[in-house]
């Protein structure tokens, strides 16, 4: 156990809480996405082995909102499968951010739990960066690197449903 005191608050999780549970939850829950970033969230979800968890398109009034950012900002949190396709997708997300605006658009590691197996990532845009321009750059880099976005999200949902079904069947036997 580390003896260092962490200054940032984080969510305590059990060591058996898995990335699989988080991925299943993100694909199962119907979540409303702010219109300003809906296109970006859609593109990120269509990337192989990327799963968005939380987002905000920025708001003038921050009261009564969960994890809001001010107007002119946006963020999207996501997790990835640690696969070759997942890391390629992460590389495209990062390169697109650097191509669009190196000063006001960043991709960072965000571990908001005490479990190093549940590392998330955070895209933060500020100073009026256009999330649609960022989404377009991701699409462009996908074409350049031969990454198809067609039907990926639906395939991810289908695979996760099958995994959950197999676990339930195995648990009831």
Chimera marker file (.cmm) of the C-alpha trace (Angstrom):
<marker_set name="trace">
<marker id="1" x="0.000" y="0.000" z="0.000" r="1" g="1" b="0" radius="0.5"/>
<marker id="2" x="1.364" y="3.409" z="-0.929" r="1" g="1" b="0" radius="0.5"/>
<marker id="3" x="2.295" y="5.724" z="1.918" r="1" g="1" b="0" radius="0.5"/>
<marker id="4" x="1.737" y="8.851" z="-0.182" r="1" g="1" b="0" radius="0.5"/>
<marker id="5" x="-1.372" y="10.898" z="0.490" r="1" g="1" b="0" radius="0.5"/>
<marker id="6" x="-3.267" y="11.650" z="-2.692" r="1" g="1" b="0" radius="0.5"/>
<marker id="7" x="-4.431" y="15.270" z="-2.926" r="1" g="1" b="0" radius="0.5"/>
<marker id="8" x="-7.153" y="14.559" z="-5.491" r="1" g="1" b="0" radius="0.5"/>
<marker id="9" x="-10.408" y="12.923" z="-4.472" r="1" g="1" b="0" radius="0.5"/>
<marker id="10" x="-11.121" y="9.591" z="-6.087" r="1" g="1" b="0" radius="0.5"/>
<marker id="11" x="-13.707" y="6.863" z="-6.092" r="1" g="1" b="0" radius="0.5"/>
<marker id="12" x="-12.850" y="3.818" z="-4.026" r="1" g="1" b="0" radius="0.5"/>
<marker id="13" x="-13.428" y="0.578" z="-5.885" r="1" g="1" b="0" radius="0.5"/>
<marker id="14" x="-12.881" y="-3.040" z="-5.079" r="1" g="1" b="0" radius="0.5"/>
<marker id="15" x="-9.875" y="-4.736" z="-6.632" r="1" g="1" b="0" radius="0.5"/>
<marker id="16" x="-12.154" y="-7.100" z="-8.531" r="1" g="1" b="0" radius="0.5"/>
<marker id="17" x="-14.085" y="-4.274" z="-10.207" r="1" g="1" b="0" radius="0.5"/>
<marker id="18" x="-13.199" y="-4.692" z="-13.816" r="1" g="1" b="0" radius="0.5"/>
<marker id="19" x="-12.888" y="-2.638" z="-16.937" r="1" g="1" b="0" radius="0.5"/>
<marker id="20" x="-15.387" y="-5.137" z="-18.373" r="1" g="1" b="0" radius="0.5"/>
<marker id="21" x="-18.054" y="-4.008" z="-15.886" r="1" g="1" b="0" radius="0.5"/>
<marker id="22" x="-17.429" y="-0.371" z="-16.731" r="1" g="1" b="0" radius="0.5"/>
<marker id="23" x="-17.589" y="-1.028" z="-20.463" r="1" g="1" b="0" radius="0.5"/>
<marker id="24" x="-20.823" y="-2.987" z="-20.091" r="1" g="1" b="0" radius="0.5"/>
<marker id="25" x="-22.321" y="-0.165" z="-18.024" r="1" g="1" b="0" radius="0.5"/>
<marker id="26" x="-21.357" y="2.517" z="-20.568" r="1" g="1" b="0" radius="0.5"/>
<marker id="27" x="-22.927" y="0.526" z="-23.395" r="1" g="1" b="0" radius="0.5"/>
<marker id="28" x="-26.057" y="-0.322" z="-21.409" r="1" g="1" b="0" radius="0.5"/>
<marker id="29" x="-27.027" y="3.064" z="-20.028" r="1" g="1" b="0" radius="0.5"/>
<marker id="30" x="-28.875" y="5.554" z="-22.166" r="1" g="1" b="0" radius="0.5"/>
<marker id="31" x="-27.208" y="8.906" z="-21.486" r="1" g="1" b="0" radius="0.5"/>
<marker id="32" x="-28.134" y="12.280" z="-22.932" r="1" g="1" b="0" radius="0.5"/>
<marker id="33" x="-25.228" y="13.999" z="-24.692" r="1" g="1" b="0" radius="0.5"/>
<marker id="34" x="-24.968" y="17.784" z="-25.013" r="1" g="1" b="0" radius="0.5"/>
<marker id="35" x="-25.733" y="18.783" z="-28.616" r="1" g="1" b="0" radius="0.5"/>
<marker id="36" x="-22.423" y="20.656" z="-28.968" r="1" g="1" b="0" radius="0.5"/>
<marker id="37" x="-20.385" y="17.468" z="-28.542" r="1" g="1" b="0" radius="0.5"/>
<marker id="38" x="-22.789" y="14.779" z="-29.789" r="1" g="1" b="0" radius="0.5"/>
<marker id="39" x="-20.876" y="14.355" z="-33.056" r="1" g="1" b="0" radius="0.5"/>
<marker id="40" x="-17.558" y="13.993" z="-31.244" r="1" g="1" b="0" radius="0.5"/>
<marker id="41" x="-18.979" y="11.453" z="-28.785" r="1" g="1" b="0" radius="0.5"/>
<marker id="42" x="-20.436" y="9.483" z="-31.710" r="1" g="1" b="0" radius="0.5"/>
<marker id="43" x="-17.066" y="9.416" z="-33.525" r="1" g="1" b="0" radius="0.5"/>
<marker id="44" x="-15.201" y="8.371" z="-30.380" r="1" g="1" b="0" radius="0.5"/>
<marker id="45" x="-17.698" y="5.557" z="-29.747" r="1" g="1" b="0" radius="0.5"/>
<marker id="46" x="-17.237" y="4.375" z="-33.337" r="1" g="1" b="0" radius="0.5"/>
<marker id="47" x="-13.479" y="3.968" z="-32.834" r="1" g="1" b="0" radius="0.5"/>
<marker id="48" x="-12.368" y="0.395" z="-32.226" r="1" g="1" b="0" radius="0.5"/>
<marker id="49" x="-12.043" y="-0.477" z="-28.519" r="1" g="1" b="0" radius="0.5"/>
<marker id="50" x="-12.942" y="3.041" z="-27.255" r="1" g="1" b="0" radius="0.5"/>
<marker id="51" x="-15.885" y="3.547" z="-24.864" r="1" g="1" b="0" radius="0.5"/>
<marker id="52" x="-17.028" y="7.005" z="-23.759" r="1" g="1" b="0" radius="0.5"/>
<marker id="53" x="-18.144" y="7.292" z="-20.111" r="1" g="1" b="0" radius="0.5"/>
<marker id="54" x="-18.951" y="10.935" z="-19.444" r="1" g="1" b="0" radius="0.5"/>
<marker id="55" x="-19.047" y="14.243" z="-21.284" r="1" g="1" b="0" radius="0.5"/>
<marker id="56" x="-20.052" y="17.887" z="-21.142" r="1" g="1" b="0" radius="0.5"/>
<marker id="57" x="-20.379" y="20.431" z="-23.931" r="1" g="1" b="0" radius="0.5"/>
<marker id="58" x="-19.995" y="23.492" z="-21.671" r="1" g="1" b="0" radius="0.5"/>
<marker id="59" x="-22.701" y="25.566" z="-20.033" r="1" g="1" b="0" radius="0.5"/>
<marker id="60" x="-23.218" y="29.213" z="-19.099" r="1" g="1" b="0" radius="0.5"/>
<marker id="61" x="-25.019" y="28.134" z="-15.911" r="1" g="1" b="0" radius="0.5"/>
<marker id="62" x="-23.062" y="25.463" z="-14.041" r="1" g="1" b="0" radius="0.5"/>
<marker id="63" x="-25.550" y="25.012" z="-11.196" r="1" g="1" b="0" radius="0.5"/>
<marker id="64" x="-27.435" y="21.742" z="-10.822" r="1" g="1" b="0" radius="0.5"/>
<marker id="65" x="-25.250" y="19.909" z="-13.333" r="1" g="1" b="0" radius="0.5"/>
<marker id="66" x="-23.038" y="16.903" z="-12.817" r="1" g="1" b="0" radius="0.5"/>
<marker id="67" x="-19.351" y="17.597" z="-13.601" r="1" g="1" b="0" radius="0.5"/>
<marker id="68" x="-19.984" y="20.681" z="-15.766" r="1" g="1" b="0" radius="0.5"/>
<marker id="69" x="-17.441" y="22.842" z="-17.581" r="1" g="1" b="0" radius="0.5"/>
<marker id="70" x="-17.971" y="26.491" z="-18.498" r="1" g="1" b="0" radius="0.5"/>
<marker id="71" x="-19.243" y="27.700" z="-21.835" r="1" g="1" b="0" radius="0.5"/>
<marker id="72" x="-16.514" y="27.493" z="-24.487" r="1" g="1" b="0" radius="0.5"/>
<marker id="73" x="-15.099" y="24.305" z="-22.935" r="1" g="1" b="0" radius="0.5"/>
<marker id="74" x="-15.938" y="20.645" z="-23.443" r="1" g="1" b="0" radius="0.5"/>
<marker id="75" x="-14.719" y="17.304" z="-22.230" r="1" g="1" b="0" radius="0.5"/>
<marker id="76" x="-15.213" y="13.631" z="-22.967" r="1" g="1" b="0" radius="0.5"/>
<marker id="77" x="-14.003" y="10.843" z="-20.697" r="1" g="1" b="0" radius="0.5"/>
<marker id="78" x="-13.370" y="7.423" z="-22.170" r="1" g="1" b="0" radius="0.5"/>
<marker id="79" x="-11.787" y="4.057" z="-21.526" r="1" g="1" b="0" radius="0.5"/>
<marker id="80" x="-10.140" y="1.736" z="-23.978" r="1" g="1" b="0" radius="0.5"/>
<marker id="81" x="-9.452" y="-1.924" z="-24.330" r="1" g="1" b="0" radius="0.5"/>
<marker id="82" x="-5.677" y="-2.481" z="-24.039" r="1" g="1" b="0" radius="0.5"/>
<marker id="83" x="-5.469" y="-4.000" z="-27.511" r="1" g="1" b="0" radius="0.5"/>
<marker id="84" x="-3.551" y="-3.014" z="-30.618" r="1" g="1" b="0" radius="0.5"/>
<marker id="85" x="-6.739" y="-1.481" z="-32.042" r="1" g="1" b="0" radius="0.5"/>
<marker id="86" x="-7.421" y="0.338" z="-28.758" r="1" g="1" b="0" radius="0.5"/>
<marker id="87" x="-3.952" y="1.887" z="-28.707" r="1" g="1" b="0" radius="0.5"/>
<marker id="88" x="-4.210" y="2.832" z="-32.388" r="1" g="1" b="0" radius="0.5"/>
<marker id="89" x="-7.524" y="4.547" z="-31.627" r="1" g="1" b="0" radius="0.5"/>
<marker id="90" x="-5.933" y="6.359" z="-28.674" r="1" g="1" b="0" radius="0.5"/>
<marker id="91" x="-3.058" y="7.455" z="-30.897" r="1" g="1" b="0" radius="0.5"/>
<marker id="92" x="-5.507" y="8.840" z="-33.459" r="1" g="1" b="0" radius="0.5"/>
<marker id="93" x="-7.443" y="10.691" z="-30.734" r="1" g="1" b="0" radius="0.5"/>
<marker id="94" x="-4.221" y="12.257" z="-29.448" r="1" g="1" b="0" radius="0.5"/>
<marker id="95" x="-2.792" y="13.112" z="-32.879" r="1" g="1" b="0" radius="0.5"/>
<marker id="96" x="-6.080" y="14.713" z="-33.939" r="1" g="1" b="0" radius="0.5"/>
<marker id="97" x="-6.035" y="16.883" z="-30.794" r="1" g="1" b="0" radius="0.5"/>
<marker id="98" x="-2.493" y="18.023" z="-31.547" r="1" g="1" b="0" radius="0.5"/>
<marker id="99" x="-3.384" y="18.712" z="-35.197" r="1" g="1" b="0" radius="0.5"/>
<marker id="100" x="-6.430" y="20.816" z="-34.308" r="1" g="1" b="0" radius="0.5"/>
<marker id="101" x="-5.084" y="22.958" z="-31.435" r="1" g="1" b="0" radius="0.5"/>
<marker id="102" x="-2.004" y="22.106" z="-29.361" r="1" g="1" b="0" radius="0.5"/>
<marker id="103" x="-2.719" y="24.850" z="-26.830" r="1" g="1" b="0" radius="0.5"/>
<marker id="104" x="-6.428" y="24.363" z="-26.163" r="1" g="1" b="0" radius="0.5"/>
<marker id="105" x="-7.122" y="20.690" z="-26.813" r="1" g="1" b="0" radius="0.5"/>
<marker id="106" x="-5.502" y="17.933" z="-24.764" r="1" g="1" b="0" radius="0.5"/>
<marker id="107" x="-5.797" y="14.222" z="-24.115" r="1" g="1" b="0" radius="0.5"/>
<marker id="108" x="-4.807" y="13.192" z="-20.594" r="1" g="1" b="0" radius="0.5"/>
<marker id="109" x="-4.805" y="10.126" z="-18.426" r="1" g="1" b="0" radius="0.5"/>
<marker id="110" x="-7.534" y="10.363" z="-15.825" r="1" g="1" b="0" radius="0.5"/>
<marker id="111" x="-7.540" y="7.793" z="-13.072" r="1" g="1" b="0" radius="0.5"/>
<marker id="112" x="-10.403" y="8.810" z="-10.823" r="1" g="1" b="0" radius="0.5"/>
<marker id="113" x="-10.465" y="5.527" z="-8.887" r="1" g="1" b="0" radius="0.5"/>
<marker id="114" x="-8.022" y="3.856" z="-6.544" r="1" g="1" b="0" radius="0.5"/>
<marker id="115" x="-7.780" y="0.905" z="-8.964" r="1" g="1" b="0" radius="0.5"/>
<marker id="116" x="-4.980" y="1.145" z="-11.561" r="1" g="1" b="0" radius="0.5"/>
<marker id="117" x="-6.857" y="-1.348" z="-13.748" r="1" g="1" b="0" radius="0.5"/>
<marker id="118" x="-9.586" y="1.261" z="-14.342" r="1" g="1" b="0" radius="0.5"/>
<marker id="119" x="-7.545" y="4.005" z="-15.978" r="1" g="1" b="0" radius="0.5"/>
<marker id="120" x="-9.618" y="6.396" z="-18.051" r="1" g="1" b="0" radius="0.5"/>
<marker id="121" x="-8.694" y="9.152" z="-20.463" r="1" g="1" b="0" radius="0.5"/>
<marker id="122" x="-9.973" y="12.688" z="-20.709" r="1" g="1" b="0" radius="0.5"/>
<marker id="123" x="-10.206" y="14.956" z="-23.765" r="1" g="1" b="0" radius="0.5"/>
<marker id="124" x="-10.479" y="18.599" z="-22.725" r="1" g="1" b="0" radius="0.5"/>
<marker id="125" x="-11.162" y="21.428" z="-25.146" r="1" g="1" b="0" radius="0.5"/>
<marker id="126" x="-11.098" y="25.044" z="-24.028" r="1" g="1" b="0" radius="0.5"/>
<marker id="127" x="-11.078" y="28.595" z="-25.415" r="1" g="1" b="0" radius="0.5"/>
<marker id="128" x="-13.841" y="27.820" z="-27.903" r="1" g="1" b="0" radius="0.5"/>
<marker id="129" x="-12.188" y="24.841" z="-29.634" r="1" g="1" b="0" radius="0.5"/>
<marker id="130" x="-14.714" y="23.350" z="-32.056" r="1" g="1" b="0" radius="0.5"/>
<marker id="131" x="-15.529" y="19.723" z="-31.135" r="1" g="1" b="0" radius="0.5"/>
<marker id="132" x="-16.885" y="19.148" z="-34.655" r="1" g="1" b="0" radius="0.5"/>
<marker id="133" x="-13.538" y="20.158" z="-36.182" r="1" g="1" b="0" radius="0.5"/>
<marker id="134" x="-11.866" y="17.729" z="-33.798" r="1" g="1" b="0" radius="0.5"/>
<marker id="135" x="-14.294" y="14.953" z="-34.769" r="1" g="1" b="0" radius="0.5"/>
<marker id="136" x="-13.620" y="15.664" z="-38.443" r="1" g="1" b="0" radius="0.5"/>
<marker id="137" x="-9.858" y="15.412" z="-37.864" r="1" g="1" b="0" radius="0.5"/>
<marker id="138" x="-10.348" y="12.047" z="-36.129" r="1" g="1" b="0" radius="0.5"/>
<marker id="139" x="-12.351" y="10.836" z="-39.158" r="1" g="1" b="0" radius="0.5"/>
<marker id="140" x="-9.635" y="12.094" z="-41.508" r="1" g="1" b="0" radius="0.5"/>
<marker id="141" x="-6.887" y="10.316" z="-39.572" r="1" g="1" b="0" radius="0.5"/>
<marker id="142" x="-8.961" y="7.127" z="-39.511" r="1" g="1" b="0" radius="0.5"/>
<marker id="143" x="-9.129" y="7.201" z="-43.315" r="1" g="1" b="0" radius="0.5"/>
<marker id="144" x="-5.377" y="7.853" z="-43.475" r="1" g="1" b="0" radius="0.5"/>
<marker id="145" x="-4.577" y="4.976" z="-41.091" r="1" g="1" b="0" radius="0.5"/>
<marker id="146" x="-7.159" y="2.553" z="-42.540" r="1" g="1" b="0" radius="0.5"/>
<marker id="147" x="-9.412" y="2.482" z="-39.477" r="1" g="1" b="0" radius="0.5"/>
<marker id="148" x="-13.059" y="1.910" z="-40.326" r="1" g="1" b="0" radius="0.5"/>
<marker id="149" x="-15.717" y="3.598" z="-38.201" r="1" g="1" b="0" radius="0.5"/>
<marker id="150" x="-18.614" y="1.823" z="-39.920" r="1" g="1" b="0" radius="0.5"/>
<marker id="151" x="-20.733" y="-0.307" z="-37.611" r="1" g="1" b="0" radius="0.5"/>
<marker id="152" x="-18.095" y="-0.432" z="-34.875" r="1" g="1" b="0" radius="0.5"/>
<marker id="153" x="-20.343" y="0.826" z="-32.073" r="1" g="1" b="0" radius="0.5"/>
<marker id="154" x="-23.125" y="-1.660" z="-32.859" r="1" g="1" b="0" radius="0.5"/>
<marker id="155" x="-20.581" y="-4.489" z="-33.041" r="1" g="1" b="0" radius="0.5"/>
<marker id="156" x="-19.160" y="-3.492" z="-29.631" r="1" g="1" b="0" radius="0.5"/>
<marker id="157" x="-22.659" y="-3.587" z="-28.138" r="1" g="1" b="0" radius="0.5"/>
<marker id="158" x="-23.331" y="-6.990" z="-29.675" r="1" g="1" b="0" radius="0.5"/>
<marker id="159" x="-20.071" y="-8.448" z="-28.327" r="1" g="1" b="0" radius="0.5"/>
<marker id="160" x="-20.690" y="-7.065" z="-24.813" r="1" g="1" b="0" radius="0.5"/>
<marker id="161" x="-24.240" y="-8.424" z="-24.762" r="1" g="1" b="0" radius="0.5"/>
<marker id="162" x="-22.910" y="-11.862" z="-25.687" r="1" g="1" b="0" radius="0.5"/>
<marker id="163" x="-20.230" y="-11.702" z="-22.966" r="1" g="1" b="0" radius="0.5"/>
<marker id="164" x="-22.870" y="-10.737" z="-20.387" r="1" g="1" b="0" radius="0.5"/>
<marker id="165" x="-25.209" y="-13.483" z="-21.601" r="1" g="1" b="0" radius="0.5"/>
<marker id="166" x="-22.420" y="-16.081" z="-21.421" r="1" g="1" b="0" radius="0.5"/>
<marker id="167" x="-21.567" y="-14.990" z="-17.865" r="1" g="1" b="0" radius="0.5"/>
<marker id="168" x="-25.190" y="-15.207" z="-16.762" r="1" g="1" b="0" radius="0.5"/>
<marker id="169" x="-25.555" y="-18.677" z="-18.284" r="1" g="1" b="0" radius="0.5"/>
<marker id="170" x="-22.321" y="-19.811" z="-16.671" r="1" g="1" b="0" radius="0.5"/>
<marker id="171" x="-23.419" y="-18.374" z="-13.296" r="1" g="1" b="0" radius="0.5"/>
<marker id="172" x="-26.777" y="-20.141" z="-13.364" r="1" g="1" b="0" radius="0.5"/>
<marker id="173" x="-25.309" y="-23.561" z="-14.208" r="1" g="1" b="0" radius="0.5"/>
<link id1="1" id2="2" r="1" g="1" b="0" radius="0.2"/>
<link id1="2" id2="3" r="1" g="1" b="0" radius="0.2"/>
<link id1="3" id2="4" r="1" g="1" b="0" radius="0.2"/>
<link id1="4" id2="5" r="1" g="1" b="0" radius="0.2"/>
<link id1="5" id2="6" r="1" g="1" b="0" radius="0.2"/>
<link id1="6" id2="7" r="1" g="1" b="0" radius="0.2"/>
<link id1="7" id2="8" r="1" g="1" b="0" radius="0.2"/>
<link id1="8" id2="9" r="1" g="1" b="0" radius="0.2"/>
<link id1="9" id2="10" r="1" g="1" b="0" radius="0.2"/>
<link id1="10" id2="11" r="1" g="1" b="0" radius="0.2"/>
<link id1="11" id2="12" r="1" g="1" b="0" radius="0.2"/>
<link id1="12" id2="13" r="1" g="1" b="0" radius="0.2"/>
<link id1="13" id2="14" r="1" g="1" b="0" radius="0.2"/>
<link id1="14" id2="15" r="1" g="1" b="0" radius="0.2"/>
<link id1="15" id2="16" r="1" g="1" b="0" radius="0.2"/>
<link id1="16" id2="17" r="1" g="1" b="0" radius="0.2"/>
<link id1="17" id2="18" r="1" g="1" b="0" radius="0.2"/>
<link id1="18" id2="19" r="1" g="1" b="0" radius="0.2"/>
<link id1="19" id2="20" r="1" g="1" b="0" radius="0.2"/>
<link id1="20" id2="21" r="1" g="1" b="0" radius="0.2"/>
<link id1="21" id2="22" r="1" g="1" b="0" radius="0.2"/>
<link id1="22" id2="23" r="1" g="1" b="0" radius="0.2"/>
<link id1="23" id2="24" r="1" g="1" b="0" radius="0.2"/>
<link id1="24" id2="25" r="1" g="1" b="0" radius="0.2"/>
<link id1="25" id2="26" r="1" g="1" b="0" radius="0.2"/>
<link id1="26" id2="27" r="1" g="1" b="0" radius="0.2"/>
<link id1="27" id2="28" r="1" g="1" b="0" radius="0.2"/>
<link id1="28" id2="29" r="1" g="1" b="0" radius="0.2"/>
<link id1="29" id2="30" r="1" g="1" b="0" radius="0.2"/>
<link id1="30" id2="31" r="1" g="1" b="0" radius="0.2"/>
<link id1="31" id2="32" r="1" g="1" b="0" radius="0.2"/>
<link id1="32" id2="33" r="1" g="1" b="0" radius="0.2"/>
<link id1="33" id2="34" r="1" g="1" b="0" radius="0.2"/>
<link id1="34" id2="35" r="1" g="1" b="0" radius="0.2"/>
<link id1="35" id2="36" r="1" g="1" b="0" radius="0.2"/>
<link id1="36" id2="37" r="1" g="1" b="0" radius="0.2"/>
<link id1="37" id2="38" r="1" g="1" b="0" radius="0.2"/>
<link id1="38" id2="39" r="1" g="1" b="0" radius="0.2"/>
<link id1="39" id2="40" r="1" g="1" b="0" radius="0.2"/>
<link id1="40" id2="41" r="1" g="1" b="0" radius="0.2"/>
<link id1="41" id2="42" r="1" g="1" b="0" radius="0.2"/>
<link id1="42" id2="43" r="1" g="1" b="0" radius="0.2"/>
<link id1="43" id2="44" r="1" g="1" b="0" radius="0.2"/>
<link id1="44" id2="45" r="1" g="1" b="0" radius="0.2"/>
<link id1="45" id2="46" r="1" g="1" b="0" radius="0.2"/>
<link id1="46" id2="47" r="1" g="1" b="0" radius="0.2"/>
<link id1="47" id2="48" r="1" g="1" b="0" radius="0.2"/>
<link id1="48" id2="49" r="1" g="1" b="0" radius="0.2"/>
<link id1="49" id2="50" r="1" g="1" b="0" radius="0.2"/>
<link id1="50" id2="51" r="1" g="1" b="0" radius="0.2"/>
<link id1="51" id2="52" r="1" g="1" b="0" radius="0.2"/>
<link id1="52" id2="53" r="1" g="1" b="0" radius="0.2"/>
<link id1="53" id2="54" r="1" g="1" b="0" radius="0.2"/>
<link id1="54" id2="55" r="1" g="1" b="0" radius="0.2"/>
<link id1="55" id2="56" r="1" g="1" b="0" radius="0.2"/>
<link id1="56" id2="57" r="1" g="1" b="0" radius="0.2"/>
<link id1="57" id2="58" r="1" g="1" b="0" radius="0.2"/>
<link id1="58" id2="59" r="1" g="1" b="0" radius="0.2"/>
<link id1="59" id2="60" r="1" g="1" b="0" radius="0.2"/>
<link id1="60" id2="61" r="1" g="1" b="0" radius="0.2"/>
<link id1="61" id2="62" r="1" g="1" b="0" radius="0.2"/>
<link id1="62" id2="63" r="1" g="1" b="0" radius="0.2"/>
<link id1="63" id2="64" r="1" g="1" b="0" radius="0.2"/>
<link id1="64" id2="65" r="1" g="1" b="0" radius="0.2"/>
<link id1="65" id2="66" r="1" g="1" b="0" radius="0.2"/>
<link id1="66" id2="67" r="1" g="1" b="0" radius="0.2"/>
<link id1="67" id2="68" r="1" g="1" b="0" radius="0.2"/>
<link id1="68" id2="69" r="1" g="1" b="0" radius="0.2"/>
<link id1="69" id2="70" r="1" g="1" b="0" radius="0.2"/>
<link id1="70" id2="71" r="1" g="1" b="0" radius="0.2"/>
<link id1="71" id2="72" r="1" g="1" b="0" radius="0.2"/>
<link id1="72" id2="73" r="1" g="1" b="0" radius="0.2"/>
<link id1="73" id2="74" r="1" g="1" b="0" radius="0.2"/>
<link id1="74" id2="75" r="1" g="1" b="0" radius="0.2"/>
<link id1="75" id2="76" r="1" g="1" b="0" radius="0.2"/>
<link id1="76" id2="77" r="1" g="1" b="0" radius="0.2"/>
<link id1="77" id2="78" r="1" g="1" b="0" radius="0.2"/>
<link id1="78" id2="79" r="1" g="1" b="0" radius="0.2"/>
<link id1="79" id2="80" r="1" g="1" b="0" radius="0.2"/>
<link id1="80" id2="81" r="1" g="1" b="0" radius="0.2"/>
<link id1="81" id2="82" r="1" g="1" b="0" radius="0.2"/>
<link id1="82" id2="83" r="1" g="1" b="0" radius="0.2"/>
<link id1="83" id2="84" r="1" g="1" b="0" radius="0.2"/>
<link id1="84" id2="85" r="1" g="1" b="0" radius="0.2"/>
<link id1="85" id2="86" r="1" g="1" b="0" radius="0.2"/>
<link id1="86" id2="87" r="1" g="1" b="0" radius="0.2"/>
<link id1="87" id2="88" r="1" g="1" b="0" radius="0.2"/>
<link id1="88" id2="89" r="1" g="1" b="0" radius="0.2"/>
<link id1="89" id2="90" r="1" g="1" b="0" radius="0.2"/>
<link id1="90" id2="91" r="1" g="1" b="0" radius="0.2"/>
<link id1="91" id2="92" r="1" g="1" b="0" radius="0.2"/>
<link id1="92" id2="93" r="1" g="1" b="0" radius="0.2"/>
<link id1="93" id2="94" r="1" g="1" b="0" radius="0.2"/>
<link id1="94" id2="95" r="1" g="1" b="0" radius="0.2"/>
<link id1="95" id2="96" r="1" g="1" b="0" radius="0.2"/>
<link id1="96" id2="97" r="1" g="1" b="0" radius="0.2"/>
<link id1="97" id2="98" r="1" g="1" b="0" radius="0.2"/>
<link id1="98" id2="99" r="1" g="1" b="0" radius="0.2"/>
<link id1="99" id2="100" r="1" g="1" b="0" radius="0.2"/>
<link id1="100" id2="101" r="1" g="1" b="0" radius="0.2"/>
<link id1="101" id2="102" r="1" g="1" b="0" radius="0.2"/>
<link id1="102" id2="103" r="1" g="1" b="0" radius="0.2"/>
<link id1="103" id2="104" r="1" g="1" b="0" radius="0.2"/>
<link id1="104" id2="105" r="1" g="1" b="0" radius="0.2"/>
<link id1="105" id2="106" r="1" g="1" b="0" radius="0.2"/>
<link id1="106" id2="107" r="1" g="1" b="0" radius="0.2"/>
<link id1="107" id2="108" r="1" g="1" b="0" radius="0.2"/>
<link id1="108" id2="109" r="1" g="1" b="0" radius="0.2"/>
<link id1="109" id2="110" r="1" g="1" b="0" radius="0.2"/>
<link id1="110" id2="111" r="1" g="1" b="0" radius="0.2"/>
<link id1="111" id2="112" r="1" g="1" b="0" radius="0.2"/>
<link id1="112" id2="113" r="1" g="1" b="0" radius="0.2"/>
<link id1="113" id2="114" r="1" g="1" b="0" radius="0.2"/>
<link id1="114" id2="115" r="1" g="1" b="0" radius="0.2"/>
<link id1="115" id2="116" r="1" g="1" b="0" radius="0.2"/>
<link id1="116" id2="117" r="1" g="1" b="0" radius="0.2"/>
<link id1="117" id2="118" r="1" g="1" b="0" radius="0.2"/>
<link id1="118" id2="119" r="1" g="1" b="0" radius="0.2"/>
<link id1="119" id2="120" r="1" g="1" b="0" radius="0.2"/>
<link id1="120" id2="121" r="1" g="1" b="0" radius="0.2"/>
<link id1="121" id2="122" r="1" g="1" b="0" radius="0.2"/>
<link id1="122" id2="123" r="1" g="1" b="0" radius="0.2"/>
<link id1="123" id2="124" r="1" g="1" b="0" radius="0.2"/>
<link id1="124" id2="125" r="1" g="1" b="0" radius="0.2"/>
<link id1="125" id2="126" r="1" g="1" b="0" radius="0.2"/>
<link id1="126" id2="127" r="1" g="1" b="0" radius="0.2"/>
<link id1="127" id2="128" r="1" g="1" b="0" radius="0.2"/>
<link id1="128" id2="129" r="1" g="1" b="0" radius="0.2"/>
<link id1="129" id2="130" r="1" g="1" b="0" radius="0.2"/>
<link id1="130" id2="131" r="1" g="1" b="0" radius="0.2"/>
<link id1="131" id2="132" r="1" g="1" b="0" radius="0.2"/>
<link id1="132" id2="133" r="1" g="1" b="0" radius="0.2"/>
<link id1="133" id2="134" r="1" g="1" b="0" radius="0.2"/>
<link id1="134" id2="135" r="1" g="1" b="0" radius="0.2"/>
<link id1="135" id2="136" r="1" g="1" b="0" radius="0.2"/>
<link id1="136" id2="137" r="1" g="1" b="0" radius="0.2"/>
<link id1="137" id2="138" r="1" g="1" b="0" radius="0.2"/>
<link id1="138" id2="139" r="1" g="1" b="0" radius="0.2"/>
<link id1="139" id2="140" r="1" g="1" b="0" radius="0.2"/>
<link id1="140" id2="141" r="1" g="1" b="0" radius="0.2"/>
<link id1="141" id2="142" r="1" g="1" b="0" radius="0.2"/>
<link id1="142" id2="143" r="1" g="1" b="0" radius="0.2"/>
<link id1="143" id2="144" r="1" g="1" b="0" radius="0.2"/>
<link id1="144" id2="145" r="1" g="1" b="0" radius="0.2"/>
<link id1="145" id2="146" r="1" g="1" b="0" radius="0.2"/>
<link id1="146" id2="147" r="1" g="1" b="0" radius="0.2"/>
<link id1="147" id2="148" r="1" g="1" b="0" radius="0.2"/>
<link id1="148" id2="149" r="1" g="1" b="0" radius="0.2"/>
<link id1="149" id2="150" r="1" g="1" b="0" radius="0.2"/>
<link id1="150" id2="151" r="1" g="1" b="0" radius="0.2"/>
<link id1="151" id2="152" r="1" g="1" b="0" radius="0.2"/>
<link id1="152" id2="153" r="1" g="1" b="0" radius="0.2"/>
<link id1="153" id2="154" r="1" g="1" b="0" radius="0.2"/>
<link id1="154" id2="155" r="1" g="1" b="0" radius="0.2"/>
<link id1="155" id2="156" r="1" g="1" b="0" radius="0.2"/>
<link id1="156" id2="157" r="1" g="1" b="0" radius="0.2"/>
<link id1="157" id2="158" r="1" g="1" b="0" radius="0.2"/>
<link id1="158" id2="159" r="1" g="1" b="0" radius="0.2"/>
<link id1="159" id2="160" r="1" g="1" b="0" radius="0.2"/>
<link id1="160" id2="161" r="1" g="1" b="0" radius="0.2"/>
<link id1="161" id2="162" r="1" g="1" b="0" radius="0.2"/>
<link id1="162" id2="163" r="1" g="1" b="0" radius="0.2"/>
<link id1="163" id2="164" r="1" g="1" b="0" radius="0.2"/>
<link id1="164" id2="165" r="1" g="1" b="0" radius="0.2"/>
<link id1="165" id2="166" r="1" g="1" b="0" radius="0.2"/>
<link id1="166" id2="167" r="1" g="1" b="0" radius="0.2"/>
<link id1="167" id2="168" r="1" g="1" b="0" radius="0.2"/>
<link id1="168" id2="169" r="1" g="1" b="0" radius="0.2"/>
<link id1="169" id2="170" r="1" g="1" b="0" radius="0.2"/>
<link id1="170" id2="171" r="1" g="1" b="0" radius="0.2"/>
<link id1="171" id2="172" r="1" g="1" b="0" radius="0.2"/>
<link id1="172" id2="173" r="1" g="1" b="0" radius="0.2"/>
</marker_set>
